[in-house]
């Protein structure tokens, strides 16, 4: 069964949806970061880690968060380009 090519309007609609999905994933990553930071604070409060360890853990959590945010952005840009490309 032949499938007609996408119209410009439908492509723009798909890109909007793509941006929504990407934002949903960014929020999920930020929530995971928040949970990790709270866990580290609890460990410090319970005196299971030192303040230096807390600082290192927060820095590492932020590095991981930044890396995954970048991966999400790159994937979204790549997919947007693919959607908008007319073949």
BELURFEN-V208251 format. One record per residue. RES is the residue in one small letter. SS is DSSP state (a for helix, b for strand, c for the rest). D_FIRST is the distance of its C-alpha to the first C-alpha in whole Angstrom. Layout:
RES_SS_D_FIRST + RES_SS_D_FIRST
This chain:
x_c_0 + x_c_4 + x_c_6 + x_c_10 + x_c_13 + x_c_15 + x_c_18 + x_a_22 + x_a_23 + x_a_20 + x_a_21 + x_a_25 + x_a_24 + x_a_22 + x_a_25 + x_a_28 + x_a_26 + x_a_27 + x_a_30 + x_a_31 + x_a_29 + x_a_32 + x_a_35 + x_a_34 + x_a_34 + x_a_37 + x_a_39 + x_a_38 + x_a_40 + x_a_43 + x_a_44 + x_a_44 + x_a_46 + x_a_48 + x_a_48 + x_a_50 + x_a_52 + x_a_53 + x_a_54 + x_a_56 + x_a_58 + x_a_59 + x_a_60 + x_a_62 + x_a_63 + x_c_64 + x_c_66 + x_c_63 + x_c_63 + x_c_65 + x_a_64 + x_a_63 + x_a_61 + x_a_59 + x_a_59 + x_a_57 + x_a_55 + x_a_54 + x_a_54 + x_a_51 + x_a_49 + x_a_49 + x_a_48 + x_a_45 + x_a_44 + x_a_44 + x_a_42 + x_a_39 + x_a_39 + x_a_39 + x_a_36 + x_a_34 + x_a_35 + x_a_34 + x_a_30 + x_a_30 + x_a_31 + x_a_28 + x_a_25 + x_a_26 + x_a_26 + x_a_23 + x_a_21 + x_a_23 + x_c_23 + x_c_21 + x_c_19
